[in-house]
Each structure stands twice: as C-alpha cells, then as structure tokens.
C-alpha cells in the first residue's frame, strides 16, 4: 500500500526547506563556537523536522542528521546506511558554509507500512 504520488517524500521540496532552516538558524554565526554549535545542531534538526511535517507526507518516518563544524583546512566525509524500499523511501541532503563554519544535513523519509 504505497502513498499517493502527491503525498510521497519529495527530496527537492525538502532540500529547499533545509536550506531555509540553515539560513535562518545559522545566519548570525560566522565564527565557530563549539558550545553554540552543539545547541544549534539540535535546534536546526528539530526545525527541519517540524517544517517538513507540515508537508504531510503520508505515513513517513523522518530521521534527521545535522553536523556543524569548523572549516580549518581538513576534509570530512559523512556516510550513512539504511535498509529501505527504493519505491517509497527517499532522502534529501544539503550543505551550508559561512565564515569558518560548515554544516551538513541529511533527512531520510522512510515509509511506515
């Protein structure tokens, strides 16, 4: 029993929401502060999930991961694994960078039967 096509998780719409959340939540921050960034990670994550819930994706479990760090010449790779049905499950990801701060967000939309 798959969701209707207009009620499926739509990554392109979710990505726009994630970009807006980063812009609003991290706008005033240009220098990395570990204490602030720890709190902001949770805040951005919750903000993204609340905004996406308003889209009313049918029977969709949302899993959000946000990483905020300092740009100081190093590299970073973010990887994840999930067992899912490619016909109904999907994900969106985005990045943000300003000053010496970077942020990465992943949001998985997993259909619940």
N, C-alpha and C positions, 0 to 999 in steps of 0.2 A: 504494500500500500504506500506508494510514493506520494510526496506532496504535489500539489498543483504547481504548474510551472511558474506562476507569478508569486508563489509563496516559498520557493526554494531559496537557499542561501545564494546570494549574488555577490561574488567577490569584488566586482568593480564598484558596486554601491558601497560595500563595507570599507573598501580602501579609502574612498573619499571621506567617510566618517572618521576613520582612523587618522587621516592626515589633518582633519579639522581638530580633532582632540589633541594631537601633538601641538599644533599651532597655538591653541588656547591655553593648554596646561603648561607648556614649556616656553611660552613667549618671553616672559620676563627673566629667564635664566640663560645666561651666556657663559658663565664660568662654572665648572664642575665643583659641586659640594656633595660629598658622599652622604651626609645626613639628609639634606634636602632631596637628593635624588632617590634615596631609599623610600621616602614618603611619597614622592611623585610617581614612582613606579606603580605603587598600589593605586594611587589616585587615577592615573591615566588608564590603567587596566579596568578599573570599575567604571570610569566614564565611558570608555569604548563599549563595554558590555551593555550599559544602560541605554546608550544611543542605538545600538544595534537591536536591542529588544523591542524598540519602538517600531521596527520594520516588520514585526510579526511573522517571522519565518516559521513555517508550520513544523511543530514538533522538533525543534532544533536545539540541541545542547551546545552552548557556547563555551569554548575554552580559550582564554586569552593569556598570552605571554608577552611581557614587556621587559626589555633590557635597556637601561640607561647607563652610559659610561663616559669616560673622558677620552678625548682624542689626543693621543700623545705619541703618535708615530707607530703604534703597534697595529697588528691585524686582529680581526675577530671573525669567527665563523659560528653561526647559530644553526644547529641541526635539530630535527625532531622526527619522530616516527609515530605512525598511527595506523591501526588496522581499521580500514573503512571500506565502504561501498562507493566506488567512484561514480555511480549513477546518482547518488543523493547527497553525499558528503563533499565538502569543499573547504577551502581556506583562503584567507587574504593576508597579505603582508605589506608592510611599508617601513620606510626609514625616515629619519629626521636628523638634521645636523645644523648646529648654530654655535658659533664661537668655538669653544673646545669641548662641546657636548655632542654626543650622538645618541640616538635612540632607535631601537628596532622593536616592532610589534608584530605579533602573529595572532590571528584569530581563526580558530577552527570552528566550523559549523558541522556538527555531527548529528545526523538524523536519528531520532529515537523511535523505534517501532513499538 
